[in-house]
Amino acid sequence: MKYIPLFLVPAAFLSACAPGREATRDSPSSPAQDAMGRYEADFRPSDHDTLPTSPSQTGTPLLRQLDNPGNAATPEGEAELVQGFRVQIYSTTDIDAAKAKKLEAESFFPSEWFYLQYDPPTYKIRGGNFLQRYEAERFVKLAVERGFGDSWAVPEKVFKQAPPPAH
């Protein structure tokens, strides 16, 4: 049986716990690395949020912007958002299917607003700007009669006085 001298045990232990070469920075850093380090230390993502806080800033509802960036057929003027209801008629992970279903809904209900909303990983088609739940439930019944069987009322911020859409 071999014996290890006891004076070597603490030395081996301490050398295993010492910081490696990657952990220590003995070499001077470049100006680019210094600038990047300062940028990363001061970076706050919330300073770079540029989405409008209300639709009245751009004259276009945010959901409509995401769906049709160049579309001028949106509520104009001071669009006031209030708590109300929309009717979700379709949900999918395929954007092409969602767009097709939105066009189908707009053809069945030309006087209603429809919004394509992305909530990862699904695309949702929601319609209407209903201030009262019973209005939304009436629209649910109409949507089910027209073939949108999975329709249901969803509490959401809606436009108080949205003009009829120009599809």
Secondary structure, 3 states (H helix, E strand, C coil): CCCCCCCHHHHHHHHHHCCCCCCCCCCCCCHHHHHHHHHHHHCCHHHHCCCCCCHHHCCCCHHHHHHCCCCCCCCCCCCCEEEEEEEEEEEECCHHHHHHHHHHHHHHCCCCCEEEEEECCEEEEEEEEECCHHHHHHHHHHHHHCCCCCCEEEEEEEECCCCCCCC
